[in-house]
Amino acid sequence: METSEEGSAPRARESATRSMFSMAASDPHQELIDYSDLEAQDIEEIDALMEALSRLRAAEKALSEASLRYMELSETDMRALHFAIVSENTGSEATPGAIARTLGISSASTTKLLDRLENAGHIERLRHPTDRRALVVRVDPSTRATAMRTIGAQQARRVDAARRLGSAERRIVIGFLEDMASDLSLEGVDWGDARGSRGA
């Protein structure tokens, strides 16, 4: 049977975690968010939503780190493999140039990345089927199977959560996530000016 001391530590951690995403705890003087017009229930629900988003991010990070350790790859390596797999699935060609653009890295970095993946047996570079001057990247079948069995299978569970929602609920979630992504956009942000104004 759990004693009061044994049960108090997990409850304390849970309470501390919740307070991290509480508007009242994070922004007590409403310097960032004006929530004076919100009812107590609204504040409680928004705090719970922010905590749920944090748990999702933590779960995604843990899954990503576990898969990277298992496959002994970097995050950039995994993104390149994912792009190559999707390219094969959709009948398009994963050229080094396309990989560089997708990952936002230079041609030189892409070459090093592909060298590393090829030396490890994860990919092979073949001549483009229609452009003999170009190369295409093919994922080794065993690497593809491992990726699908591990991180792919786990990521697919997202669909289960989406399937449990009704059509109207999905549209609400889509709108919420798109709004949040837009609000978090770095477009037009100049933190350099913000630092300068503080030091003025």
C-alpha positions in Angstrom: 0.0 0.0 0.0 1.3 3.4 -0.9 2.2 5.6 2.1 1.5 9.3 2.2 5.2 10.1 1.7 5.5 7.8 -1.3 2.4 9.2 -2.9 3.3 12.9 -2.2 6.4 13.1 -4.4 4.6 12.1 -7.7 1.7 14.4 -6.8 4.2 17.3 -6.1 5.9 16.7 -9.5 2.6 16.6 -11.2 1.5 19.8 -9.5 4.8 21.5 -10.4 4.5 20.4 -14.0 1.0 21.8 -14.2 2.1 25.1 -12.7 4.7 25.5 -15.4 1.9 25.9 -18.0 -0.4 27.9 -15.8 -0.9 31.5 -17.0 -1.1 32.7 -13.4 2.2 31.1 -12.5 4.1 31.9 -15.7 2.7 35.4 -16.1 1.2 36.6 -12.8 1.3 40.3 -13.7 -0.2 39.7 -17.2 2.9 41.2 -18.9 2.5 38.8 -21.8 -1.1 37.7 -21.8 -4.2 39.7 -20.8 -6.4 37.1 -19.3 -8.4 39.4 -17.1 -11.6 38.9 -19.2 -11.4 35.1 -18.9 -13.6 33.1 -16.5 -11.8 30.7 -14.1 -13.0 27.7 -16.1 -11.6 29.2 -19.3 -8.2 29.7 -17.7 -8.2 26.2 -16.3 -9.0 24.7 -19.7 -6.4 26.8 -21.5 -3.8 25.8 -18.9 -4.8 22.1 -19.4 -4.5 22.5 -23.2 -1.0 24.0 -22.9 0.0 21.1 -20.6 -1.4 18.6 -23.1 0.7 20.2 -25.9 3.8 19.9 -23.7 3.1 16.2 -23.1 2.8 15.7 -26.9 6.1 17.5 -27.5 7.8 15.4 -24.8 6.4 12.2 -26.3 7.6 13.2 -29.8 11.0 14.0 -28.4 11.3 10.7 -26.5 10.2 8.8 -29.6 12.7 10.6 -31.9 15.6 10.1 -29.5 14.8 6.4 -29.0 14.6 5.8 -32.8 17.8 7.7 -33.4 19.6 5.7 -30.8 18.2 2.4 -32.2 19.2 3.1 -35.7 22.4 4.9 -34.8 21.6 7.9 -36.9 21.4 11.7 -36.5 18.2 13.7 -36.8 19.3 15.0 -40.2 20.1 11.4 -41.4 16.6 10.3 -40.4 15.0 13.3 -42.2 16.9 12.4 -45.4 15.8 8.8 -45.2 12.2 9.8 -44.5 12.3 12.1 -47.6 13.8 9.3 -49.7 11.1 6.8 -48.6 8.3 9.3 -49.2 9.8 10.0 -52.7 9.8 6.3 -53.5 6.2 6.0 -52.2 5.0 8.8 -54.4 6.9 7.9 -57.5 9.2 10.9 -57.4 13.0 10.9 -57.4 15.0 11.7 -54.3 17.9 13.6 -55.9 20.7 15.1 -53.8 19.4 18.5 -54.8 15.9 17.7 -53.7 17.3 16.4 -50.4 19.3 19.6 -49.9 16.3 21.8 -50.5 14.1 19.8 -48.2 16.6 19.7 -45.4 17.7 23.3 -45.9 21.4 22.3 -46.1 24.2 23.0 -48.5 25.2 20.8 -51.4 28.5 20.1 -49.6 26.7 19.0 -46.4 24.3 16.9 -48.5 27.2 15.1 -50.1 28.8 14.3 -46.7 25.4 13.2 -45.4 24.9 10.8 -48.3 28.4 9.5 -48.1 27.8 8.7 -44.4 24.5 6.9 -45.1 25.9 5.0 -48.1 29.0 3.9 -46.1 26.7 2.6 -43.4 24.7 0.6 -46.0 21.5 2.7 -45.5 21.3 4.0 -49.1 22.7 3.7 -52.5 23.1 6.3 -55.2 22.0 5.3 -58.7 21.9 7.0 -62.0 18.7 9.0 -62.6 16.3 6.9 -64.9 15.8 9.8 -67.4 18.7 12.2 -66.7 22.0 10.4 -66.9 23.9 13.4 -65.5 21.9 13.2 -62.2 21.8 10.8 -59.3 18.9 9.4 -57.3 19.0 8.0 -53.7 17.4 4.7 -53.0 16.9 3.4 -49.4 18.2 0.0 -48.6 15.3 -2.4 -48.1 16.5 -3.5 -44.7 16.8 0.1 -43.5 13.4 0.9 -44.9 11.9 -2.1 -43.1 13.6 -1.1 -39.8 12.4 2.5 -40.1 8.8 1.4 -40.8 8.8 -1.1 -38.0 10.1 1.4 -35.4 9.5 5.1 -35.7 7.0 4.7 -38.6 4.8 2.3 -36.6 4.8 4.6 -33.6 4.2 7.8 -35.6 1.2 6.0 -37.3 -0.5 5.9 -34.0 -1.3 9.6 -34.5 -3.9 8.5 -37.0 -5.7 6.5 -34.3 -6.2 9.7 -32.3 -7.4 11.5 -35.3 -9.8 8.7 -36.2 -11.4 9.0 -32.8 -12.5 12.5 -33.6 -15.6 13.4 -35.6 -15.3 15.5 -38.7 -16.3 18.8 -37.0 -13.8 18.1 -34.2 -11.0 17.5 -36.7 -11.7 20.8 -38.4 -11.6 22.6 -35.0 -8.2 20.9 -34.2 -6.8 21.8 -37.6 -7.9 25.4 -37.2 -6.4 25.6 -33.7 -3.0 24.1 -34.8 -2.8 26.3 -37.9 -3.6 29.4 -35.8 -1.0 28.5 -33.2 1.6 27.8 -35.9 0.8 31.2 -37.4 1.0 33.0 -34.1 4.4 31.3 -33.3 5.8 32.2 -36.7 9.2 34.0 -36.6 8.2 36.1 -39.6 8.9 39.7 -38.9 10.5 39.0 -35.5 13.6 40.9 -34.6 15.0 39.9 -31.3 18.1 42.0 -31.9 15.9 45.1 -31.5 14.3 43.7 -28.4 17.8 43.2 -26.8 18.8 46.7 -27.8 15.7 48.3 -26.3 16.3 46.6 -23.0 19.9 47.8 -22.9 18.8 51.4 -23.8 
